[in-house]
């Protein structure tokens, strides 16, 4: 069994910063990709950022709305992905969900979701 545990959400003022973290733990696994989605009330779920492991490098992608402000990174030893959020705007207010695509021993690839963490940006 694998669990994703998120932390780092909270209330911040316009222009402030937050760092979200998501740690994967449980049975033996390797990370194929991890990312962050967000969903605001009445809005569709949106992919914010994603990091995919390649043969010799990691590939990252961002939603246009967060490019230049958010940075996704991963610490392999801790099986943890981070989302550094700078220059926050009220429109960033949403529940943020961590996702992970994992290969779990002995064989198999699965998608996991965290419980969500609330980010609120006040103006």
N, C-alpha and C positions, 0 to 999 in steps of 0.2 A: 504494500500500500504506500502511496506517495501523497504527501500533502504539501500545499503551497501556503505559506504564512506571510501575509502582507503587513507592513507597518509604515508609518511616516505621514499618514494623512493628517489633516487638521485644518484650522482656520488661519488664513494669512491675508494680509492687506495687499491691495494692488501694488504690483512691482516687487513683491516679496518672492521668497524662494522656499521650496520644500524638496526633500529627497524621499522618494518612496523606495522601499526595499521589499523583496520577495524572495524568501528562502525555500528551496525545495528539499524535502527530507523524506526518508523512508527506505524502501528496499533499494537494491542496487540498480542504478540507472545511469544513463548518460544523456546530456542535454543536446538536443538537435536545434532547438530554437526557443527563445523566450520573448515575451512581449507584454505590452500594456494596452488594454482597451479602456475606454471610458464611456459612461452613459449618463447624460443629464436627464432630468425629468421631462417626459414628453418627447425625447429625442431618440434617434436610433443609436445603437451601439457603434462606436467609432474606434478604429484601430489608431492608436496614438504613436506607438513606436514598436519596433521589432528588431531583434538581433538573431541572426542565423549563423550557425557555425559552419564554416567552409573547411576545405582541406588545409589551407595555410593561413586563413584569415577569417575574420568575422564580418558579416555583411549586415549593415544596419539600414533601416528605413524609418521615415518619419512622416506623419501627416503634415500637409502643407501648413496647417494652422499652428504648428508648434516648432517648425524648423527654425533653427537659430536660437531657440529658447530652451528646449528640452534636450537632454542627452541621456541615452540609454547605454548602460555598461553592464558587464558581467564579471563576477569573481568566481572562477571555475572551482577553486579549492573549497569554497563555501557553498557552492551551488546556489548562488544568489545573484539576482538581477536587480539593478538599480535604475531609477528614473530620476535624474536631477532636473528639477523644474525651476527655471529662473524667469524673471520678468513676468510674473503671473498676472493674468487678467481675469476679470469676473467671468468671462465666457469659458474659462478653464474649469469652472465649478462643475463637478460631476463625481460620480462614484467611479473609482479607478480599479480595474480588475487586472490582476496578473494572470498571464497564461504561459503554459509551458508545453512544448512538444518533446516528449522523452522517449528514449528507447530503454525498456525495462527488461532485465534479465529474467529468463534465459533468452527470450526473443519476443519482440513486440513493440510497437510504437503507439503511444497514447497521448491524448491531449488532456491537460489538467487546467483547472481554474482556481484562483484564489477566491477568498470570501468577499473581497471588495473593501476599499477604504475610501472614506469620504474626503474630498478636497473642496474647500469652500474659500473663494477669493472675494473679499469685500472691497467695495470701492469707496 
